[in-house]
Amino acid sequence: MAGRNFLFVPGPTNVPERIQRAMMVSMEDHRSPNFPHLTHTIMAGLKDIFRTKEGTPFIFPSSGTGCWEAALTNTLSPGDKVLAARFGQFSHLWIDMCQRLGLDVHIVECEWGTGVPLQQFADILKNDTQHQFKAVLACHNETATGVTSDIAGVREALDDAAHPALLFVDCVSSLGCVDFRFDDWGVDMAVSGSQKGLMLPAGLGILCVSPKALAMHKTATLRRAYFDLQDMLQSNATGYFPYTPALPLMYGLIESMKMLSEEGLDNVYARHHYLAEGVRAAVTQGWQLKLCAAEAKWHSDTVTAVMLPAGIAGTDVIARAYRRYNLSLGGGLSKVAGKLFRIGHLGDMNEVHLMAAINGAEMAMLDCGVEVQPGSGAAAAGNYWRQHAAPSGLGAPVINKEEHAKHRISGQAILKS
Ligand SMILES: *Cc1c(COP(=O)(O)O)cnc(C)c1O
């Protein structure tokens, strides 16, 4: 096959060559005296990404889902009440796991395309004067619908009710892409994984735990073994792991954290927003289609879910994009299956790379009978990007600073001068 596959599913994401090379390592003894250096470097770097001084990061050889389980089983007991909202496949699956583990989930059903319902959460927590809820679950970025929720708002709801429940946040598809503040938002458990914003293959579950949540370990009686934080904490303290760690992924993670800190986390977030705005322009202004996200406040900067007109099967568009154009788009999951397709724009990404997804999706839609104006998606995205100054992570590597600075200004400004 000539050319490359264009990977635009919202995880796994594209692994930069730098990270691929960093993972090409010979295996080494994970009990060697040199090994703690690697562990300590990773844990310090993760604290920066979670923006925490208080929290303790953990890595498990698992996918993100494993850390959902770690978060629940290390802090809760059978029958404990937890509060959660269901508005997409991932918020649904976390609820499903809670139920399978024997927790009593108070589910707030929400329209898919909306996010955490702050007012309802605030009311429920205020009315819970007996403090029966032990934890509140929030999916920061619902990858199935392209919806980002306001985690600071959930913290406010807890504080306004003076409620002591733990705040658990799924940030699998937002960490390293969208502003996340473990300490400022008073998060108790942040759950993530390696294959989304961190630009690695799947295989590392990543967790950050507050001192309050860590203390719950003593009284929590849900069964846990592999994911027991106490075992991990003890080994990590000396720089080791209770079992064989995923070594190449750890070297990859160090390289990933280097890349994020070179660009600067705030610039990384700004780049994701800028790229996402271009994609949204392609969808709404170019193609005249609707986003699954119901309101601008829910817009996700990591994934865009595009609603297709009635009568068009999303599965056909996705199959056409893949088979004919070697372009991988995300599908609709569960309740929205067949009704939409998703473009992942998280991780290692720039404007021209995204143009491949916009043009490829447009060709596939036209082939499947969607009446969009040919070229309209790229025109709208291009206009957006050319009219806005690019965040500093974009463009060629900086060698000549002055030359580079000239091109940093927006296309619009160049056109006017
Ligand atoms: C991908 C994803 C998960 C699941 O992570 P795995 O690594 O596949 O286990 C959970 N939540 C969200 C929001 C996700 O995007």
The ligand as an SDF file (V2000), in Angstrom:
LIG
                    3D

 15 15  0  0  0  0  0  0  0  0999 V2000
  -10.1250    5.7840   26.1830 C   0  0  0  0  0  0  0  0  0  0  0  0
  -10.9250    6.1620   27.3480 C   0  0  0  0  0  0  0  0  0  0  0  0
  -11.1130    5.2820   28.4260 C   0  0  0  0  0  0  0  0  0  0  0  0
  -10.6180    3.8720   28.4050 C   0  0  0  0  0  0  0  0  0  0  0  0
   -9.2560    3.7940   28.4420 O   0  0  0  0  0  0  0  0  0  0  0  0
   -8.5310    2.4270   28.0510 P   0  0  0  0  0  0  0  0  0  0  0  0
   -7.1030    2.8370   28.0730 O   0  0  0  0  0  0  0  0  0  0  0  0
   -9.0250    2.0410   26.6990 O   0  0  0  0  0  0  0  0  0  0  0  0
   -8.8670    1.4300   29.0810 O   0  0  0  0  0  0  0  0  0  0  0  0
  -11.8110    5.7250   29.5180 C   0  0  0  0  0  0  0  0  0  0  0  0
  -12.3350    6.9530   29.5610 N   0  0  0  0  0  0  0  0  0  0  0  0
  -12.2100    7.8160   28.5330 C   0  0  0  0  0  0  0  0  0  0  0  0
  -12.8130    9.1690   28.6460 C   0  0  0  0  0  0  0  0  0  0  0  0
  -11.5050    7.4370   27.3970 C   0  0  0  0  0  0  0  0  0  0  0  0
  -11.3750    8.2870   26.3780 O   0  0  0  0  0  0  0  0  0  0  0  0
  1  2  1  0
  2  3  1  0
  2 14  2  0
  3  4  1  0
  3 10  2  0
  4  5  1  0
  5  6  1  0
  6  7  2  0
  6  8  1  0
  6  9  1  0
 10 11  1  0
 11 12  2  0
 12 13  1  0
 12 14  1  0
 14 15  1  0
M  END
$$$$
